[in-house]
């Protein structure tokens, strides 16, 4: 009987020892472990967005073009926000140790405008970000160029907030072909000034035009370009 009690005690100790070695999925104990965390909000209301998806990658910095550096990306997994818009996960840097680059957070939520957040690798042990996703609006853009002859090129960019900013959508006749009469629906950030800048080039002249619209969240607005 005493022998059985001794064996039973050994079995319990063994089970407890095994349990200590386990950790939650995504955990990475040791020097290679990096904790990433942050919040995701609605850009307009500042309300937290629950169940937003965050895909985390590590992207090598290849410097200037022509250096011969391979384009390497390391998939570090995905995580979702909780009810307070918060996320946290542990990742391992073992695969890309010694490789200069940046962490990339690709953040998506329903049909909101996706956002990419980049953080330079400074050998951090923890990273924290905040992301403000723009709810969408829709620009129903009618392009009518039937009144212009000898068109060589037509292109446009949709740029939030400033004509010199980054484009969120574009149209290029060299890529898509030239359609004298067409309608395109673009998804754009809601309740921000969207500048519609376009270039019309004919065999004799060039015309640059900037217009702007603002659209309520989840609404669609018609706009026409007539040349």
N, C-alpha and C positions, 0 to 999 in steps of 0.2 A: 504493500500500500504506500509506504514511504517512497518507494522507487517511482510509482506512478505519479505521485505529487511532484516529485523532482522533475520528471519528464514534462509534465504539464506546465510547470513554471518555465522551463527552457523554451517550450513552444510559444508561450505568451511573450517572452522577451524577444524571441526571434521575429514574431509578427510586428511587435512595436518597432523593432529596428528597421524592418522593411518599410513600414509606414513613414518613417522619418526621411527616407530617401526619395519619396515621391513628392512631386510638386505639380501645381496646376499647369494645364496646357499653355504654352507660350512662355513659361518661366524659364530662366536660364541662369542658374546659380553659378557664381564664379566671376573672374575678372572680365569675361567677355560680355557680361550682362549689361544691357542698357534699358532703362525704363523710359517709355514714351507715354505722354499723357496730354490732355487738352480738352477744350470745350468747342462745341459747334453751335452757332446761333443763327437765327434769321437776321439778315442784314438790316431789314426795315424795322421790325418790332423788337429786336434784341431778345426774343424768346428762345429758349434752348430747343434744339432739334433732337428728339430721341430717335433712335434706330438709324441715324446717319451712318453710312459705311465709310471706313477709312482704310484704304489699301496703302501699305507702307513698303517702299522699295529703297534700295541704296543705289545711286547712280554714280558711276565713275566720272571724274572730271578729266576730260581728255585735252583740255587746253585749246590751243589754236588748231584750226583745221590743218590736216596734212602731217600731223605728228606721228601718225601710225598707231595711235592708241586705240585699242579695241573698244567698241561700245558695249560695256558690260553693265547689266542691271541685276541686282540681287533681290529676289522676292522675300520680304521679311514677314509676310502674312497680313491678315486683315483683322479689324476689330470694329465693333459698333458702339455708338453712344448709348448711355442709359437715359432715364427720364429727365435728368438734369442737364442733358447734353454733354455729359462727361465721358471720356474714354481713358483707359489705361492699359498698357500691355508691356510685357518684358520681351525683348528681342536679343538675339545673339549677334555680335559683331565678328565672330570667329572667321566667317567666310571671306570678309573683305578687310581684314586687318592689314595695314600697310598700304592700302589703296586710297588715294586722295579722291574725295567725292562729296556728295551731299545726300541727305535723307530727303525723300520725296513722299509727301502725304497727298494722295489723290482722294478727295472728299466728295461723296455723292449723297444726295437725299432726294427721293421721289423725282419730280421733274424740275427741281431747282437747278440753277446754273452750277455746274461742277467747279470745284476750285482745287488748284494745286498749291501746296505750301512746301517750300524748300528750306532746309536748314543745313548750313555748312557743317561738315564734320570737324569739330575741334577737340576730338577725343573726349566728348562729354560722356558722363555716366547717366545723365538724365536729360530728356528733351521735353519741352512743354510748348504747345502752340495754341492759338486761338484762331478760329475760322468763322467768317461771317458769310453765309451763302445767300446769294440773291434769289428771291422768288422770281419766276419767269413772267414775261409778258410776250406777246406775239405781234410781230409787224407783218401785216399782209401787204407786201410791196408789189405794186403793178408797174412794170417797166414797159413804156410805149415809145419806141424809137422810129416808128413808121414814117414820121415827118422829116427824117434826116437821111440824106443820100450819101453814098460812098463812105459808110462807116468802116473804119479799120479796127477800132478797139473800143470796148466799153467795160469799165470796171468800177466797182464800188466797195466801200468798207463801212461797216456799222461800228461806231466807236463811242463807248460810254464816256460821259463827263467832259471830254475835251477832244477837239479835232486832232490833236497830236498824240492821243493815247493809243492803247493797244486795241486792235480790232477784235470784235467778238464774232463777226460773221463777214463774209465777203462774196463777191460775184466777179468772175473774171472771164471775159469772152474768149481769151486764148485757151482757157481750160475747159469751160463749159459750152463753148460755142456761142455764136451771136444769134439771139432771138429778138426780133424787132418788136414783138408783142408777147410778153410773158408775165406770169404772176408767181412770186415766190414767198413762202411764209418763213420768216426767220424768228427763232427764239432769242430774246434779248433780256437783259436785266430790267426788272420792273421799277418804275418810279425813279428812274435816272434819265438824264438827258441823253438821248441816243442821236449822235450826229451821223447823218447819211451823206457821206462824201463820195462823189462819183466823178469819173473822168470819161469824157466822150471825145474820141479822136476820129477825125475824118481825113480825107486826103488833102484837105486845104486848111484845117484849123483844129485847135484843141480847146475844150471847154471844161473848166473845173467848177464844181458847184458843191456847196455845203448847205444842207437843210438839217432840221432837228425835230424830234418828236419826244414826248414823254408818255408812257403808257402805264395804266394802273396794273397792279399785280393780277395775274391770271386772265387779263383782258386781251382782246385783239383790236388792233387799230389799223385802218386802211391808209395807205399812202401811195401817191402816184408820181412817177417820173415821166413827164411828157416832153419829148424832144422832136 
